[in-house]
Amino acid sequence: MGIEPIGFLTILVGLLAMRLGYRAAFVSVIVAALFGAAAAILIGGANIQPAHLLLGFAIASMLARPSETAAAVAAVRAGQPGFWLLCLVVYGVASAIMIPRLLAGGPQIVPLGTSEYANTGTTVPLGPVSSNFTQSVYMIADLICFALTVAIASTQAGFRTVTSAVLAFAAGNVLLAVLDIGTYTTGTQALLDFIRNAQYTLHLDDEVYGLKRIVGSYPEASAFARATLGALAFTGTLWLCGRYSPWTGPLAVASLVLVVLSTSSTGLAGTPVVVLMLYLTLMLRGGFHPSRPLSSAVALCAPIVIAAVTLAVLLNDAAAETIRSYFDLLIFSKSSSDSGIERSSWNAYAIQNFFDSLGIGVGLGTVRTSSFPVALISSVGVLGTAFYLLFIASALLRRRGVPGSFPADVRMAARNACLALIIGDTLAAPSIEQGLLFYVLAGLACAEPEREFQEIEVAAHRPVGLRA
């Protein structure tokens, strides 16, 4: 076990955040989720990222506050969205422990982690792998993060704190992407080595069409593009709703530009879907309205601008050929490339594992895939997939609060960001673990700070003898 320099800094930040309060400790977790290529602590071949280390400090801060701890526990009780996530985590951890052992030696798998067999780049017989443990730990951390988010965001002050922290994440994502490009251009990439020390393969210096593949603070371009899709959906929704416009507008535009220039097929394929989702959200929220000139202008002009740009490109043969070649290389011909063929084979074996296991899955963290739905059915089977869908439906699809209010707009932004991350995961996820940011957004999407005032009003009208 070894503590890296960024680990000492993380511990220092965690101790300082605890002194500032539980909200500050949780904000540090959200912002630290940026550092996807960093390892604060190395334990053998396992990496403990800064965000997961800071989550421990956030938990300690919450445990000192009985009311917030009770709210976190209540977030996973029966009838709440967190209950279905709890079911998924319990089933997933149980499957990681038992299924690879019960079905050992049967189906051929592409292991996510290291197994007892030599790594030859091909399939191995089913059995326990190192990622059964690490993925279980990550999923438990995701559950805790979701519960803490719901508890903190259930008050007006906490709700605004979490919202501001997600905006800080989006701003940090843009800043680190610019630093990635700048250091690569000037040959000073070593300046970012302290946040790129994780013990797994990092693709930091790749180019496509003479463009640097933007990775920001992540291991590869697809991970950066996925996170940026989520940031685009969150900031774009708030901007269209007129919330924090001086910040959300520039962040949305910067995220859109960066995800398109990232040279990631995940980003290029996911961006049109996210942009369409934003436009549909705008129209469903009200579309044209005199009191919202910005959103009305976007609703009116967006189709015209897109049509004009498309026509201009088509009329310019050189531009059209360049763009066509760019998209062909990264999307349309991706399936015939070496990496595309390899990723397709991962999915094919994973789907076969689902049928070989008679639909129960081969265990959380056992197999490597290149698509979230495939990872879901192959790892946790029909039952785990049902738990996940019930969680998503109850957390993201249920209407809460008064439409058009600040909490409702933020919940809508968080919902859209979750859907954007799911889109990114569908295109490239190796496992079912979606990261702390996803579960922060999911918690924000189902938090109801409006109840704080309702509880105060109920207490105020309660007979004196019945007040606590």
N, C-alpha and C positions, 0 to 999 in steps of 0.2 A: 504494500500500500504506500502511495506517495501523494503528497499534497503539492500541486503545481502552484506557480506564482499567482495565477488567476484564482486559485483556490484560497490562498491567504487573503487576497483582496475581497473575495466573496464572503469569507468569514467575517472580515472587518465590516463590510457593508451590512451583513446580517445582524451583527451585534449593535451597530449604530441604529439600524432600522428598529430593532426591538426597543431601544431606548426612546425612539420617537413614537412608538405605538404600533398596534397590530395592523392598522391600515398601511402605514409606511412599510412594514415588513412584507405585506402582501403585494404592494406596488413593486417592490424590488423583485419579487418572483416573476411578475408579468414582464417587466422590462428585461430581466435576465433571460427570459425565454428566447430572446434574440440570438443568443450565443449557442447556436446549434452545432458548431464545430469545436466547441471548447470543452475541456474536461477539468473540473475543479479538483477532483480526486481520482486517482487511478488505482483500481483494485484488481490486480492481475490484468486480464484483458478487458475488464469492465470500466466504463467511463461514467463517473457521476458528474453530470453537468451542473453549472452554476445555479440554474433555476431550481433543480431538484434539491440542491444543498440549501438554498434559501427557503425552500418550502418547509424545511425542518424548523427554521427560525420562525416562520409565519405560524406554524402549528403551535410552537411553544408560546408565542404571543397570544394566540387565541385561547389556549388552555387556561391562561391566567384570567380570562373573562368568562364567567359561567354563562351569562346570557347569550353571548355570541357562540359559545361552544354548544349550547342547547339548540340554537338556531341551525348550526351546521349538522347536528344529529337529526334534527327534524327534516332537513332537506333530503334525507334518504329514507324516510319512513314510508310505509305503504300508502299509495295514493299520490305520491310525489314523483316527478320525473327521475329524481335521484334514486328511487327504489329500483327502477329498471336498470339503471347503470350499476347499482350494487349487485343485482342479480347477474348481470353480464360479467362483472369482475369476479364474483364468487365462482361462477361456472367456469370462467376462463382460467382462473388459478387452479381449480380442481382438475380441469382438463390437461393443463400443463404438467401437473404432477402425475396423473394416472394414465392418460391415454397413450403417451409414447411408450410406457412400460407394458401396458396391457396388450398393445398391438405391435410390440417390438419385433423387428425382423420381417414384418409383413410388407406393406406398401413401400415403394421407392419414393423418396422425397428429395427435394432440393432444400437442404437445411438452411435456416436463417442464421444460426450461430454455429459454433464448432461442435462436432459430434465425436464419438469414439472412433470413427473411421477417418482415414487420411483424407485430406482435402485435395481431391483430384480434379475438381471443377465439374464433376458429374453428379448423378444422384447417388444416394446411399440408402440402405435399409432404414426404415423408421425406427427411431429410438430417441432417448432424451438428448437434448442439445442445450448448450449454454444459454441460449436466448429464451428457453422456457422460464428460467429464473429471472433474467433481466426484464423481459416483457411483462412478467407478472408484477414485478416491482413498479414498473412504469405505469401499469394500469391501476394499481392501488394508489399511486401518487395522483393519477388523473382523477380518481374518485374523490380523494381528499380535496384536491384543488377545486373541483366542482362544488363540493359541499361548502368550502370556505367562501367561494365566490357568492353563492346564494345567501349565506349568512351575512356577509359584509354588505352586499348590495341590497339587502332588505331594508336599509335605512336610507333616507335621502342623501345624507352626507357620504355614506359608504358607496351608494350607487354612482354618485358623481366622481368619487375617488377612483373606482374601477374603470369608469368611462375614460377619465383623464389618463389612466395608466395604459389603456389600450391605444389611445391616441399617441402617447409617448412611445409605445412599441412601434407604431406606424412611422413616426418621425425618425426613430433610431434605425429602422429598417432602411429608410431612404438614405440617411447619413452614412451608414456602413456600406451600402451599395456604391455610393459616390467615392468613399475611401478605397473600396476594392478596385474600382476603375482607375482612380488616381494613383494608387501605389503600383498597380500593374504597369501603367503607362510610364511611370518614372523609375521603374525598377527597384522600388523600395518595399516590396511585398513583405520583407522580413519584419517590418514594423507591426504587422498584424499577426505575427506568429504566436504571440501569447494567447490569442483567442482562437487559434487554429491548431490546438495541440491534442485533440482527441485521437485515440488509437483505432481509427478505421480509415479506409481509403478516402482521400480528399482529392477532389478534382478542381484545383484552384487556378490553373494557368491554361486551360483549354481555350481554343479559338474556333470560331465558325465564320466563314466568309470574311475573315480578317477582323471580326469583332470578338472582343473578349467575352467569354461566357460569364455573365455576372453571377457571383455566388454570395456576395455580401459577407455575412458572418456564418454561412451555412457550408456544409460539406460539398455541395454540388449545385449546379444551376437549377435543377428541378425542385430542390428543397427551397431555394430562394424564391422561385417563381410561385410555388404553392403558398408560402407565407405572404408574398406580395399580393396575390389574388385575394386573400383574406383581408389584408390592409386596405386594398382598393374597394372592396365591397363595404367595409365598415365606414371608412372616411367618405366614400362616394355617397352612401345613403344619408349620412348626417349632413353632408353639404347640400344635397337636394332637398332636405328637410329644413334647411336654414339654421342648422345647429353648429356653433363654433365655426362659422363660415371662413373667417380669416385664416384658420388653421386647416380645416378639413378640405377646403377647395384645393389649395396648393398641394397638400399631401395626396389627394386623390389623383390629381393630374400627374404628379411625379411618380406615383406608384404605377399608373397606367403606362407611362413612357418606359419605365424601368422594366416592367414585366414583358413588354413587347420587345425591348432591346436585349433581354436576358439570353436570347438564343435557345431558350428551353422549349421543347415541344409541349411540355405541360403548360407553360405560360401562354404560348401562342394558341393552343387549342382551347384553353380555359377562358382566355380573355373575352372573346365574343359572347360566350355564355354569361359571364359575369356582367358585361356591359348590357346585354339584353335584360338580365335580371334587374339591374338598376333602373332601366327604362320602364319596365313593367311595374316596378315598385312605385316609381314616380307617378305613373298613370293611375294606379290603384289608389294611391294616397290622395288624389284629387286632380292631377294633371294641370289644367289651366285654371288659375284663380287669381283675381286682381291683387289679393293680399300677399301673394307669393310670386313676385315678378321674376326671381331667379329661376325657380323650378318651372314656371310657365314658359320662360324663354327656352329653357333646355328641352321641354316637351315639344315645343313648336319647331325649334331649329335643328335638333339632333338628327332627325331623319333627313332633312334637307342637306345638312353639312356632310353626312355620311354618303349620301347619293352623289353630291358634288365632288367629293374627294375620290370616290370610286370611279366616276366618269373621267376625271382628270388623269388618273393613273392609267385607265384603259386607253386613253387617247395618246399617251406617251409610251411608245413602244419600248424604249430603253428602261423606263421606270417599271413598266408592267413586267418585263422579262426578269428584271432584278428581283422584284417582289415575288414573282411566281417561283423562281429558282430558290429563293430563301425559304418560302413555305414548303416547297416540294422537298427540300433537303431535310427540314426539321419536322415535317408532319406527314406529308403524303407518301414519301419514300422511307419513312422511319421504320416501317415494319419489315423492309427488306434489308436494312442495315444489320451489321453484326450484333449490335446491342439490342436492336429491335427483335431479331430472331431469338436471342438469348432470353429476353424478357417474355416473349411469347411462350417459349418453352417452360419458363417458370410457372406461368399461369396454367398451361396445359397440364403439367404434372400436379399442380395444386387442385385443379378441378377433378382430376382422376383420384386424388387423395380423398376428396369429399365423397365420391361414390364408393371407394374402397372401404371407407369407414362407416358406410351405411348411413351417412348423413349426420353423424355425431361430431365430425371433425377429427383432426389428428393432434389437437392440443394447441393452446395459445403459445405463440412464439416458435412453433416447430418448423414451419415451412416459409420459404421466401417466395414472394409473388411480385407482381408489378401492377396490381390493381386492388383497391380497397375491397370492393364487393367479393372478389375472388379470395382475398385473404380472410375475409369474414366467414364465408361458408366453409373454406378448407380448414380453418383453425378451430372455430367454435361451433361449426355445424348449424343445423336448422334452429336448435334451441337458442344458441348464443346470438344468431342473427335476429331471431324474433325479439330477444331482449333489447338488442341495439335499436331496432326499428321502433319499438314501443318507447324507448327513451327519446329518440329523435322526435317522434310524433308528439309526445307529451311536453317536451321542452321547447320545441320550435314552432309547432303548428297551432297551439292553443292561443286564442286571443285573450290578452290581459290588459286591464286598465282602459283609459279613455283614449280612443284614437286621436292622434294629432298632438297629444301632450308630450312633454320632454321624455318621461320614462318610456312611453310607447314608441317614440322615434328611435331611442337608443336600443330598445329591445328589437325593433325591426332591423336596425343596423347590425346588431349582434347575430340575429337570425341569418341575415344575408351573408355575413362573414362566415358563419358556420357552413352554410351551403356552398360558398366559394371554396372553402377548405376541403369539403367533401368532393367537389369537382376535381380539385387538384389531386386528392388521394385516389380517386377513381382512375386517374390517368397514370399514376406512378407509385402508389404506396406499396412498400415491401411487407407491411404487417398491419394489424388492426389498431395499433397504438397511434393516436392522432395528436399527441403532444399536449402540453399544459395549456397553451393558448386556446386550443379548440374548446377545452372544457371550461376555461374562463369565460369565453364567449357564450357557451351554452348556458352557464350559470347566470350570466348577465341577461340572456334572452328570457329566462323564466323567473327572474327576481321581480318582486312587486313592492317597491319602496312606498307606494301609495298607502299600503296597509299601516304604515307607521302613524299617519295622521288619523286613520280610522280607529286605531287602538287608543290613541290619545283622546279622541272624542268620546269613545265608549267609556274610558276611565273617568272623564270629566263629568259624564252624566250618571255615573254609578252612584248609588246612595253612599253617604260617607261611611257608614258602618261596614260596607262591603268592600271598601278600597283596601288594597294591600298596604 
